[in-house]
Amino acid sequence: MNLQELITVLKKQENNLNDLHKVMLDKQNILINGDDELLNTSLIKEEKLLLKIQLTEENRLEIMQKLFEKYEIDHERYKLEILIEGLKDKVNDKIIKGILLIEKRIKNIISEVTKVNSQNMLVIQQSRNLINETIRALINSSNRSIVDRKG
């Protein structure tokens, strides 16, 4: 197991997360426009990407476990920052800087995905509130007229 395999899996994860970010932005537009058919397609794409992300993460952890053993790094969990700290003075600084750069980009993408997900949840909540208010208005309208007929 070598560090290049870790870099490859990290780049793959970065691409997966970028794809997820795009799908979630598309979903946001679909939610706003209320297109049920496109929403179903978007949800299927999102689920497939989440599965790819999970499988890639499992692969990353497996690679990291082997790297921790190879470089004899003490650990509690297989985290990149622990690996990087353990690799200092054992491998080329360029490799460490490359891993750090990819990790930083991944963290930024995750932050963006989290932000878009929160926005999407807000859009969904607002839609639910609007629907509930509309239903309440219609139910209460049976007691009184919606339109003032005197004017």
DSSP file with accessible surface (Angstrom, degrees, kcal/mol):
  #  RESIDUE AA STRUCTURE BP1 BP2  ACC     N-H-->O    O-->H-N    N-H-->O    O-->H-N    TCO  KAPPA ALPHA  PHI   PSI    X-CA   Y-CA   Z-CA
    1    1 A M              0   0   72      0, 0.0     2,-0.3     0, 0.0    69,-0.0   0.000 360.0 360.0 360.0 127.9    0.0    0.0    0.0
    2    2 A N    >>  -     0   0   72      1,-0.1     4,-1.0    68,-0.0     3,-0.7  -0.784 360.0-107.3-125.2 171.1    1.5    3.3   -1.0
    3    3 A L  H 3> S+     0   0    9     -2,-0.3     4,-2.6     1,-0.2     5,-0.2   0.766 112.2  67.4 -67.5 -26.5    0.6    7.0   -0.6
    4    4 A Q  H 3> S+     0   0  108      1,-0.2     4,-2.7     2,-0.2    -1,-0.2   0.881  97.7  53.8 -62.6 -35.9   -0.3    7.3   -4.3
    5    5 A E  H <> S+     0   0   81     -3,-0.7     4,-2.3     2,-0.2    -1,-0.2   0.897 108.8  49.1 -63.8 -39.4   -3.3    5.0   -3.7
    6    6 A L  H  X S+     0   0    0     -4,-1.0     4,-2.5     2,-0.2    -2,-0.2   0.933 111.0  49.3 -64.0 -45.3   -4.4    7.3   -0.9
    7    7 A I  H  X S+     0   0   17     -4,-2.6     4,-2.5     1,-0.2    -2,-0.2   0.919 110.7  51.2 -60.9 -42.1   -4.0   10.4   -3.1
    8    8 A T  H  X S+     0   0   80     -4,-2.7     4,-2.2     1,-0.2    -1,-0.2   0.929 111.8  45.8 -61.2 -45.5   -6.0    8.6   -5.9
    9    9 A V  H  X S+     0   0    6     -4,-2.3     4,-2.4     1,-0.2    -1,-0.2   0.876 111.7  52.6 -69.4 -34.0   -8.9    7.7   -3.5
   10   10 A L  H  X S+     0   0    3     -4,-2.5     4,-2.4     2,-0.2    -1,-0.2   0.915 109.9  48.2 -66.3 -40.9   -8.9   11.3   -2.1
   11   11 A K  H  X S+     0   0  100     -4,-2.5     4,-2.4     2,-0.2    -2,-0.2   0.894 110.6  51.8 -65.4 -38.2   -9.2   12.7   -5.6
   12   12 A K  H  X S+     0   0  106     -4,-2.2     4,-2.6     2,-0.2    -2,-0.2   0.926 110.4  48.5 -62.5 -43.0  -12.0   10.3   -6.4
   13   13 A Q  H  X S+     0   0   12     -4,-2.4     4,-2.7     2,-0.2    -2,-0.2   0.893 108.4  54.1 -65.1 -39.4  -13.8   11.4   -3.2
   14   14 A E  H  X S+     0   0   22     -4,-2.4     4,-2.4     2,-0.2    -1,-0.2   0.932 110.2  47.0 -59.6 -43.8  -13.3   15.0   -4.1
   15   15 A N  H  X S+     0   0   92     -4,-2.4     4,-2.5     2,-0.2    -2,-0.2   0.912 111.1  51.6 -64.0 -42.6  -14.9   14.4   -7.5
   16   16 A N  H  X S+     0   0    5     -4,-2.6     4,-2.4     1,-0.2    -2,-0.2   0.922 111.4  47.3 -58.5 -44.7  -17.8   12.5   -5.9
   17   17 A L  H  X S+     0   0   13     -4,-2.7     4,-2.5     2,-0.2    -2,-0.2   0.882 110.2  52.1 -67.9 -37.8  -18.4   15.4   -3.5
   18   18 A N  H  X S+     0   0   52     -4,-2.4     4,-2.2     2,-0.2    -1,-0.2   0.917 110.5  48.9 -61.7 -42.5  -18.2   17.9   -6.4
   19   19 A D  H  X S+     0   0   63     -4,-2.5     4,-2.4     2,-0.2    -2,-0.2   0.910 110.8  50.5 -63.0 -42.3  -20.8   15.9   -8.3
   20   20 A L  H  X S+     0   0    8     -4,-2.4     4,-2.7     1,-0.2    -2,-0.2   0.917 108.1  53.1 -61.5 -42.6  -23.0   15.7   -5.1
   21   21 A H  H  X S+     0   0   34     -4,-2.5     4,-2.2     1,-0.2    -2,-0.2   0.930 110.0  47.8 -58.8 -45.1  -22.7   19.5   -4.8
   22   22 A K  H  X S+     0   0  124     -4,-2.2     4,-2.4     1,-0.2    -1,-0.2   0.923 111.9  49.3 -62.4 -45.1  -23.9   20.0   -8.4
   23   23 A V  H  X S+     0   0   16     -4,-2.4     4,-2.7     1,-0.2    -1,-0.2   0.906 110.8  50.5 -62.3 -39.7  -26.8   17.6   -7.9
   24   24 A M  H  X S+     0   0    5     -4,-2.7     4,-1.9     2,-0.2    -1,-0.2   0.876 109.6  50.1 -69.5 -34.8  -27.9   19.3   -4.7
   25   25 A L  H  X S+     0   0   62     -4,-2.2     4,-1.7     2,-0.2    -1,-0.2   0.914 111.8  48.7 -66.5 -41.1  -27.8   22.8   -6.4
   26   26 A D  H  X S+     0   0   87     -4,-2.4     4,-2.4     1,-0.2    -2,-0.2   0.913 109.2  53.2 -62.0 -42.2  -29.9   21.3   -9.2
   27   27 A K  H  X S+     0   0   18     -4,-2.7     4,-3.1     1,-0.2    -1,-0.2   0.884 103.7  57.2 -61.1 -37.1  -32.3   19.9   -6.6
   28   28 A Q  H  X S+     0   0   33     -4,-1.9     4,-2.2     2,-0.2    -1,-0.2   0.939 108.6  45.2 -60.3 -45.6  -32.6   23.3   -5.1
   29   29 A N  H  X S+     0   0   90     -4,-1.7     4,-2.4     1,-0.2    -1,-0.2   0.897 112.9  51.4 -64.1 -39.2  -33.8   24.8   -8.4
   30   30 A I  H  X>S+     0   0   22     -4,-2.4     4,-1.5     2,-0.2     5,-1.4   0.915 109.3  50.2 -64.3 -42.4  -36.1   21.8   -8.9
   31   31 A L  H  <5S+     0   0   32     -4,-3.1    -2,-0.2     2,-0.2    -1,-0.2   0.917 111.7  48.1 -61.3 -42.6  -37.6   22.3   -5.4
   32   32 A I  H  <5S+     0   0  106     -4,-2.2    -1,-0.2     1,-0.2    -2,-0.2   0.902 116.1  43.2 -66.4 -38.4  -38.2   26.0   -6.0
   33   33 A N  H  <5S-     0   0  128     -4,-2.4    -1,-0.2    -5,-0.2    -2,-0.2   0.606 104.6-132.3 -85.0 -12.8  -39.8   25.3   -9.4
   34   34 A G  T  <5 +     0   0   52     -4,-1.5     2,-1.0     1,-0.2    -3,-0.2   0.836  43.9 160.8  70.4  35.8  -41.9   22.4   -8.0
   35   35 A D     >< -     0   0   67     -5,-1.4     4,-2.1     1,-0.2    -1,-0.2  -0.770  17.9-173.2 -93.8 100.6  -41.1   19.8  -10.7
   36   36 A D  H  > S+     0   0  119     -2,-1.0     4,-2.2     1,-0.2    -1,-0.2   0.869  81.2  52.7 -62.9 -39.9  -42.0   16.4   -9.2
   37   37 A E  H  > S+     0   0  159      1,-0.2     4,-1.8     2,-0.2    -1,-0.2   0.942 112.8  43.4 -64.0 -47.2  -40.6   14.4  -12.0
   38   38 A L  H  > S+     0   0   88      1,-0.2     4,-2.6     2,-0.2    -1,-0.2   0.852 109.8  58.9 -66.5 -32.2  -37.3   16.1  -12.1
   39   39 A L  H  X S+     0   0   36     -4,-2.1     4,-2.7     2,-0.2    -2,-0.2   0.927 104.5  49.5 -62.8 -44.0  -37.2   15.9   -8.3
   40   40 A N  H  X S+     0   0   99     -4,-2.2     4,-2.0     2,-0.2    -1,-0.2   0.925 112.2  48.1 -60.9 -43.4  -37.5   12.1   -8.3
   41   41 A T  H  X S+     0   0   68     -4,-1.8     4,-2.2     1,-0.2    -2,-0.2   0.920 112.0  50.0 -62.1 -42.7  -34.6   11.9  -10.9
   42   42 A S  H  X S+     0   0    5     -4,-2.6     4,-2.6     1,-0.2    -2,-0.2   0.902 108.7  51.6 -63.9 -41.7  -32.5   14.2   -8.8
   43   43 A L  H  X S+     0   0   60     -4,-2.7     4,-2.6     2,-0.2    -1,-0.2   0.891 108.7  51.2 -64.5 -37.3  -33.1   12.2   -5.6
   44   44 A I  H  X S+     0   0   91     -4,-2.0     4,-2.3     2,-0.2    -2,-0.2   0.933 111.0  48.0 -65.1 -44.3  -32.0    9.0   -7.4
   45   45 A K  H  X S+     0   0  111     -4,-2.2     4,-2.3     1,-0.2    -2,-0.2   0.922 111.8  50.5 -60.3 -43.6  -28.8   10.7   -8.6
   46   46 A E  H  X S+     0   0   22     -4,-2.6     4,-2.5     1,-0.2    -2,-0.2   0.920 109.7  49.8 -62.4 -43.4  -28.2   12.0   -5.1
   47   47 A E  H  X S+     0   0  133     -4,-2.6     4,-2.1     1,-0.2    -1,-0.2   0.911 110.6  50.0 -62.6 -42.6  -28.7    8.5   -3.5
   48   48 A K  H  X S+     0   0  142     -4,-2.3     4,-2.3     1,-0.2    -1,-0.2   0.910 111.8  48.3 -63.3 -41.3  -26.3    7.0   -6.1
   49   49 A L  H  X S+     0   0   16     -4,-2.3     4,-2.7     2,-0.2    -2,-0.2   0.897 108.7  53.1 -66.6 -39.5  -23.7    9.6   -5.3
   50   50 A L  H  X S+     0   0   82     -4,-2.5     4,-2.3     2,-0.2    -1,-0.2   0.894 109.4  49.6 -63.0 -36.9  -24.1    9.1   -1.5
   51   51 A L  H  X S+     0   0   95     -4,-2.1     4,-2.7     2,-0.2     5,-0.2   0.926 110.7  49.5 -66.4 -43.7  -23.5    5.4   -2.0
   52   52 A K  H  X S+     0   0   97     -4,-2.3     4,-2.6     1,-0.2    -2,-0.2   0.910 111.0  50.5 -60.4 -41.1  -20.4    6.1   -4.1
   53   53 A I  H  X S+     0   0   27     -4,-2.7     4,-2.4     2,-0.2    -2,-0.2   0.922 110.7  48.9 -63.4 -43.3  -19.1    8.5   -1.4
   54   54 A Q  H  X S+     0   0  108     -4,-2.3     4,-2.3     2,-0.2    -2,-0.2   0.931 112.9  46.8 -62.5 -45.3  -19.7    5.8    1.3
   55   55 A L  H  X S+     0   0   94     -4,-2.7     4,-2.1     1,-0.2    -2,-0.2   0.904 112.7  49.5 -65.7 -39.6  -17.9    3.2   -0.7
   56   56 A T  H  X S+     0   0    5     -4,-2.6     4,-2.6    -5,-0.2    -1,-0.2   0.893 109.8  52.1 -66.0 -38.4  -15.0    5.5   -1.5
   57   57 A E  H  X S+     0   0   64     -4,-2.4     4,-2.5     2,-0.2    -2,-0.2   0.912 108.4  50.4 -64.4 -40.9  -14.8    6.4    2.2
   58   58 A E  H  X S+     0   0   99     -4,-2.3     4,-2.0     1,-0.2    -2,-0.2   0.915 111.3  49.4 -62.6 -40.4  -14.6    2.7    3.2
   59   59 A N  H  X S+     0   0   64     -4,-2.1     4,-2.5     2,-0.2    -2,-0.2   0.915 109.6  51.8 -63.4 -43.0  -11.8    2.3    0.6
   60   60 A R  H  X S+     0   0   32     -4,-2.6     4,-2.9     1,-0.2    -2,-0.2   0.929 109.3  49.5 -60.6 -44.6  -10.0    5.3    2.1
   61   61 A L  H  X S+     0   0   65     -4,-2.5     4,-2.5     1,-0.2    -1,-0.2   0.894 110.1  50.9 -63.7 -38.7  -10.2    3.9    5.6
   62   62 A E  H  X S+     0   0   99     -4,-2.0     4,-1.9     2,-0.2    -1,-0.2   0.932 112.3  46.4 -64.4 -44.9   -8.9    0.6    4.4
   63   63 A I  H  X S+     0   0    7     -4,-2.5     4,-2.3     1,-0.2    -2,-0.2   0.927 112.7  50.4 -62.5 -44.0   -5.9    2.2    2.7
   64   64 A M  H  X S+     0   0    0     -4,-2.9     4,-2.9     1,-0.2     5,-0.2   0.895 105.6  55.9 -64.7 -38.8   -5.2    4.4    5.7
   65   65 A Q  H  X S+     0   0   78     -4,-2.5     4,-1.9     1,-0.2    -1,-0.2   0.942 110.5  45.4 -57.4 -45.0   -5.2    1.4    8.0
   66   66 A K  H  X S+     0   0   85     -4,-1.9     4,-2.8     1,-0.2    -1,-0.2   0.879 112.6  50.7 -68.2 -36.2   -2.5   -0.2    5.9
   67   67 A L  H  X S+     0   0    0     -4,-2.3     4,-2.7     2,-0.2    -1,-0.2   0.890 107.2  53.4 -68.2 -39.4   -0.5    3.0    5.7
   68   68 A F  H  <>S+     0   0    2     -4,-2.9     5,-2.6     1,-0.2     4,-0.2   0.909 113.7  43.9 -59.9 -40.9   -0.7    3.4    9.5
   69   69 A E  H ><5S+     0   0  118     -4,-1.9     3,-1.0    -5,-0.2    -2,-0.2   0.930 113.2  50.8 -69.0 -45.6    0.7   -0.1    9.9
   70   70 A K  H 3<5S+     0   0  112     -4,-2.8    -2,-0.2     1,-0.3    -1,-0.2   0.902 118.6  36.5 -59.5 -44.7    3.3    0.4    7.2
   71   71 A Y  T 3<5S-     0   0   45     -4,-2.7    -1,-0.3    -5,-0.1    -2,-0.2   0.334 108.5-123.9 -93.6   6.7    4.7    3.6    8.7
   72   72 A E  T < 5 +     0   0  166     -3,-1.0     2,-0.5    -4,-0.2    -3,-0.2   0.925  47.6 169.1  51.8  56.0    4.2    2.4   12.3
   73   73 A I      < -     0   0   17     -5,-2.6    -1,-0.2    -6,-0.1     2,-0.2  -0.865  33.0-130.1-102.2 124.8    2.0    5.3   13.3
   74   74 A D        +     0   0  155     -2,-0.5     2,-0.3     8,-0.1    12,-0.1  -0.499  40.2 169.2 -68.8 144.2    0.1    5.1   16.6
   75   75 A H        -     0   0   74     -2,-0.2     3,-0.1     1,-0.1    -2,-0.0  -0.994  45.8-168.0-156.5 154.9   -3.5    5.9   16.2
   76   76 A E  S    S+     0   0  192      1,-0.5     2,-0.3    -2,-0.3    -1,-0.1   0.619  92.5  10.4-106.4 -38.4   -6.9    5.9   17.8
   77   77 A R  S    S-     0   0  154      2,-0.1     2,-1.6     0, 0.0    -1,-0.5  -0.957  82.0-107.3-137.5 158.2   -8.7    6.7   14.6
   78   78 A Y        +     0   0   64     -2,-0.3     2,-0.4    -3,-0.1   -14,-0.1  -0.608  57.7 156.0 -89.0  80.7   -7.7    6.7   10.9
   79   79 A K     >  -     0   0   69     -2,-1.6     4,-2.2     1,-0.1     3,-0.3  -0.847  48.8-129.6-108.3 146.2   -7.7   10.4   10.4
   80   80 A L  H  > S+     0   0   16     -2,-0.4     4,-3.2     1,-0.2     5,-0.2   0.889 107.5  55.5 -59.8 -41.8   -5.7   12.2    7.7
   81   81 A E  H  > S+     0   0  100      1,-0.2     4,-2.1     2,-0.2    -1,-0.2   0.881 108.9  47.7 -63.4 -34.6   -4.2   14.8   10.1
   82   82 A I  H  > S+     0   0   52     -3,-0.3     4,-2.3     2,-0.2    -1,-0.2   0.926 113.3  48.6 -69.1 -42.5   -2.9   11.9   12.3
   83   83 A L  H  X S+     0   0    0     -4,-2.2     4,-1.6     2,-0.2    -2,-0.2   0.942 111.3  49.3 -61.3 -47.2   -1.4   10.2    9.2
   84   84 A I  H  X S+     0   0    7     -4,-3.2     4,-0.9     1,-0.2     3,-0.3   0.916 110.6  50.0 -60.9 -43.0    0.2   13.4    8.0
   85   85 A E  H >< S+     0   0  122     -4,-2.1     3,-0.6    -5,-0.2    -1,-0.2   0.916 112.0  48.6 -61.0 -41.1    1.7   14.1   11.4
   86   86 A G  H 3< S+     0   0   19     -4,-2.3    -1,-0.2     1,-0.2    -2,-0.2   0.722 107.2  56.3 -72.0 -22.0    3.1   10.5   11.5
   87   87 A L  H >X S+     0   0    0     -4,-1.6     3,-2.7    -3,-0.3     4,-1.4   0.645  76.7 116.9 -85.2 -15.2    4.5   10.8    7.9
   88   88 A K  T << S+     0   0   98     -4,-0.9     4,-0.1    -3,-0.6    -3,-0.0  -0.287  87.8   9.6 -56.6 137.0    6.6   13.9    8.7
   89   89 A D  T 34 S+     0   0  166      2,-0.4    -1,-0.3     1,-0.1     3,-0.1   0.486 120.7  75.8  69.4   3.5   10.3   13.1    8.2
   90   90 A K  T <4 S+     0   0  107     -3,-2.7     2,-0.3     1,-0.2    -2,-0.2   0.622  99.8  24.1-111.0 -26.0    9.3    9.7    6.7
   91   91 A V  S  < S-     0   0   27     -4,-1.4    -2,-0.4     1,-0.0    -1,-0.2  -0.908  97.9 -70.0-135.6 169.4    8.2   10.9    3.2
   92   92 A N    >>  -     0   0   93     -2,-0.3     4,-1.5     1,-0.1     3,-0.7  -0.264  37.4-130.9 -60.3 137.1    8.8   13.7    0.8
   93   93 A D  H 3> S+     0   0   98      1,-0.2     4,-2.9     2,-0.2     5,-0.2   0.804 105.8  63.9 -60.4 -30.1    7.2   17.1    1.9
   94   94 A K  H 3> S+     0   0  166      2,-0.2     4,-2.3     1,-0.2    -1,-0.2   0.895 101.7  49.8 -62.1 -39.2    5.6   17.5   -1.6
   95   95 A I  H <> S+     0   0   60     -3,-0.7     4,-2.4     2,-0.2    -1,-0.2   0.936 111.8  47.6 -64.9 -45.3    3.5   14.4   -0.9
   96   96 A I  H  X S+     0   0    9     -4,-1.5     4,-2.7     1,-0.2    -2,-0.2   0.935 112.3  49.3 -62.2 -44.7    2.4   15.7    2.4
   97   97 A K  H  X S+     0   0  145     -4,-2.9     4,-2.3     1,-0.2    -1,-0.2   0.888 110.0  52.4 -63.0 -37.7    1.6   19.1    1.0
   98   98 A G  H  X S+     0   0   28     -4,-2.3     4,-2.3    -5,-0.2    -1,-0.2   0.924 110.6  46.6 -63.2 -43.8   -0.4   17.4   -1.8
   99   99 A I  H  X S+     0   0    0     -4,-2.4     4,-2.7     1,-0.2    -2,-0.2   0.921 112.1  50.9 -64.3 -43.6   -2.4   15.4    0.6
  100  100 A L  H  X S+     0   0   72     -4,-2.7     4,-2.4     2,-0.2    -2,-0.2   0.891 109.3  51.4 -60.9 -39.3   -3.0   18.5    2.7
  101  101 A L  H  X S+     0   0   95     -4,-2.3     4,-2.3     2,-0.2    -2,-0.2   0.933 111.6  45.7 -64.8 -45.2   -4.2   20.4   -0.3
  102  102 A I  H  X S+     0   0    6     -4,-2.3     4,-2.8     1,-0.2    -2,-0.2   0.923 111.9  52.6 -63.9 -42.9   -6.7   17.7   -1.3
  103  103 A E  H  X S+     0   0   26     -4,-2.7     4,-2.6     1,-0.2    -2,-0.2   0.919 109.0  50.0 -59.4 -42.1   -7.9   17.5    2.3
  104  104 A K  H  X S+     0   0  134     -4,-2.4     4,-2.2     2,-0.2    -1,-0.2   0.929 111.2  48.1 -63.4 -43.3   -8.5   21.3    2.3
  105  105 A R  H  X S+     0   0   86     -4,-2.3     4,-2.4     2,-0.2    -2,-0.2   0.915 111.4  51.0 -63.9 -41.1  -10.5   21.2   -0.9
  106  106 A I  H  X S+     0   0   20     -4,-2.8     4,-2.7     1,-0.2    -2,-0.2   0.931 109.4  50.2 -62.2 -44.3  -12.5   18.2    0.4
  107  107 A K  H  X S+     0   0  113     -4,-2.6     4,-2.2     1,-0.2    -1,-0.2   0.896 110.5  50.3 -62.3 -38.3  -13.4   20.1    3.6
  108  108 A N  H  X S+     0   0   93     -4,-2.2     4,-2.2     2,-0.2    -1,-0.2   0.911 111.2  47.9 -65.1 -42.0  -14.4   23.2    1.5
  109  109 A I  H  X S+     0   0   17     -4,-2.4     4,-3.0     2,-0.2     5,-0.2   0.923 110.5  51.7 -64.9 -43.1  -16.7   21.1   -0.7
  110  110 A I  H  X S+     0   0   78     -4,-2.7     4,-2.6     1,-0.2    -1,-0.2   0.912 108.8  51.7 -60.2 -40.3  -18.2   19.4    2.4
  111  111 A S  H  X S+     0   0   70     -4,-2.2     4,-2.2    -5,-0.2    -1,-0.2   0.921 111.6  46.4 -61.6 -43.4  -18.9   22.8    3.8
  112  112 A E  H  X S+     0   0   75     -4,-2.2     4,-2.7     2,-0.2     5,-0.2   0.907 111.8  50.8 -66.1 -42.1  -20.6   23.9    0.6
  113  113 A V  H  X S+     0   0   18     -4,-3.0     4,-2.7     1,-0.2    -2,-0.2   0.923 110.7  49.6 -61.3 -43.0  -22.6   20.7    0.4
  114  114 A T  H  X S+     0   0   78     -4,-2.6     4,-2.3    -5,-0.2    -1,-0.2   0.909 111.0  49.9 -62.3 -41.6  -23.7   21.2    4.1
  115  115 A K  H  X S+     0   0  106     -4,-2.2     4,-2.3     2,-0.2    -2,-0.2   0.939 112.5  45.6 -63.8 -46.8  -24.7   24.8    3.3
  116  116 A V  H  X S+     0   0    4     -4,-2.7     4,-2.8     1,-0.2    -2,-0.2   0.907 111.1  53.8 -65.0 -39.0  -26.8   23.8    0.2
  117  117 A N  H  X S+     0   0   60     -4,-2.7     4,-2.5    -5,-0.2    -1,-0.2   0.920 108.7  49.0 -61.7 -41.8  -28.4   21.0    2.2
  118  118 A S  H  X S+     0   0   69     -4,-2.3     4,-2.1     2,-0.2    -1,-0.2   0.908 111.4  49.6 -63.4 -41.0  -29.5   23.4    4.9
  119  119 A Q  H  X S+     0   0   74     -4,-2.3     4,-2.4     2,-0.2    -2,-0.2   0.917 110.4  50.3 -63.8 -41.9  -30.9   25.8    2.3
  120  120 A N  H  X S+     0   0    2     -4,-2.8     4,-2.5     1,-0.2    -2,-0.2   0.898 109.1  51.2 -63.4 -40.8  -32.8   22.9    0.7
  121  121 A M  H  X S+     0   0  115     -4,-2.5     4,-2.6     1,-0.2    -1,-0.2   0.893 109.6  51.0 -62.8 -37.6  -34.2   21.9    4.0
  122  122 A L  H  X S+     0   0  104     -4,-2.1     4,-2.9     2,-0.2    -2,-0.2   0.919 108.9  50.3 -65.2 -42.8  -35.3   25.5    4.5
  123  123 A V  H  X S+     0   0   34     -4,-2.4     4,-2.3     2,-0.2    -2,-0.2   0.926 112.2  47.9 -60.7 -43.6  -37.0   25.6    1.1
  124  124 A I  H  X S+     0   0   59     -4,-2.5     4,-2.5     2,-0.2    -2,-0.2   0.930 112.3  48.9 -63.9 -43.5  -38.8   22.3    2.0
  125  125 A Q  H  X S+     0   0   85     -4,-2.6     4,-2.6     1,-0.2    -2,-0.2   0.914 110.6  50.5 -63.4 -42.1  -39.9   23.7    5.4
  126  126 A Q  H  X S+     0   0  114     -4,-2.9     4,-2.4     2,-0.2    -1,-0.2   0.904 110.3  50.5 -62.3 -40.5  -41.1   26.9    3.8
  127  127 A S  H  X S+     0   0   53     -4,-2.3     4,-2.6     2,-0.2    -2,-0.2   0.918 110.5  49.2 -63.7 -42.9  -43.2   24.9    1.3
  128  128 A R  H  X S+     0   0  146     -4,-2.5     4,-2.9     1,-0.2    -2,-0.2   0.913 110.7  50.3 -61.8 -43.7  -44.7   22.8    4.1
  129  129 A N  H  X S+     0   0   67     -4,-2.6     4,-2.6     2,-0.2    -2,-0.2   0.914 110.8  49.3 -61.3 -42.3  -45.6   25.9    6.1
  130  130 A L  H  X S+     0   0  115     -4,-2.4     4,-2.4     2,-0.2    -2,-0.2   0.927 112.3  47.9 -62.7 -44.0  -47.2   27.5    3.0
  131  131 A I  H  X S+     0   0  100     -4,-2.6     4,-2.6     1,-0.2    -2,-0.2   0.935 112.8  48.4 -63.1 -45.7  -49.2   24.3    2.3
  132  132 A N  H  X S+     0   0   72     -4,-2.9     4,-2.6     1,-0.2    -2,-0.2   0.904 112.0  49.0 -62.0 -42.5  -50.3   24.1    6.0
  133  133 A E  H  X S+     0   0  108     -4,-2.6     4,-2.4     2,-0.2    -1,-0.2   0.902 111.2  50.3 -63.7 -40.0  -51.3   27.7    6.0
  134  134 A T  H  X S+     0   0   71     -4,-2.4     4,-2.4     2,-0.2    -2,-0.2   0.927 111.3  48.0 -64.0 -44.6  -53.3   27.3    2.8
  135  135 A I  H  X S+     0   0   82     -4,-2.6     4,-2.7     2,-0.2     5,-0.2   0.935 112.1  49.6 -62.0 -44.8  -55.1   24.2    4.2
  136  136 A R  H  X S+     0   0  125     -4,-2.6     4,-2.7     1,-0.2    -1,-0.2   0.908 110.4  50.8 -61.7 -40.4  -55.9   26.1    7.5
  137  137 A A  H  X S+     0   0   58     -4,-2.4     4,-1.3     1,-0.2    -1,-0.2   0.910 112.2  46.7 -64.6 -39.7  -57.3   29.0    5.5
  138  138 A L  H  X S+     0   0  102     -4,-2.4     4,-0.5     2,-0.2    -2,-0.2   0.895 113.3  48.2 -69.5 -40.1  -59.5   26.7    3.4
  139  139 A I  H >< S+     0   0  106     -4,-2.7     3,-1.0     1,-0.2     4,-0.3   0.930 114.4  45.7 -66.0 -43.9  -60.7   24.8    6.5
  140  140 A N  H >X S+     0   0   71     -4,-2.7     3,-1.2     1,-0.2     4,-0.8   0.738  99.2  72.1 -71.1 -20.6  -61.5   28.0    8.3
  141  141 A S  H 3< S+     0   0   29     -4,-1.3    -1,-0.2     1,-0.3    -2,-0.2   0.727  83.1  68.7 -70.0 -18.7  -63.2   29.5    5.2
  142  142 A S  T << S+     0   0   98     -3,-1.0    -1,-0.3    -4,-0.5    -2,-0.2   0.803 100.9  49.2 -69.3 -21.6  -66.1   27.2    5.7
  143  143 A N  T <4 S+     0   0  134     -3,-1.2     2,-0.3    -4,-0.3    -1,-0.2   0.758 127.3  12.7 -85.0 -27.7  -67.0   29.2    8.8
  144  144 A R  S  < S-     0   0  169     -4,-0.8    -1,-0.2    -3,-0.0     2,-0.1  -0.987  88.9 -93.0-147.1 158.3  -66.7   32.5    7.0
  145  145 A S        -     0   0   62     -2,-0.3    -3,-0.1     1,-0.1    -2,-0.0  -0.433  18.9-147.2 -74.9 140.2  -66.5   33.7    3.5
  146  146 A I  S    S+     0   0  120     -2,-0.1     2,-0.4    -5,-0.1    -1,-0.1   0.868  88.2  54.7 -71.9 -35.2  -63.0   34.3    2.0
  147  147 A V  S    S-     0   0   97     -3,-0.0     2,-0.8     2,-0.0    -1,-0.1  -0.838  87.7-126.6-104.7 133.3  -64.4   37.2   -0.1
  148  148 A D        -     0   0  121     -2,-0.4     3,-0.4     1,-0.2    -2,-0.0  -0.677  24.1-172.0 -76.2 110.0  -66.2   40.1    1.5
  149  149 A R  S    S+     0   0  211     -2,-0.8    -1,-0.2     1,-0.2    -2,-0.0   0.590  73.9  70.3 -83.7  -9.2  -69.4   40.2   -0.5
  150  150 A K              0   0  198      1,-0.1    -1,-0.2    -3,-0.0    -2,-0.0   0.842 360.0 360.0 -74.2 -34.9  -70.6   43.5    1.0
  151  151 A G              0   0  104     -3,-0.4    -2,-0.1     0, 0.0    -1,-0.1   0.862 360.0 360.0 -77.9 360.0  -68.0   45.6   -0.8
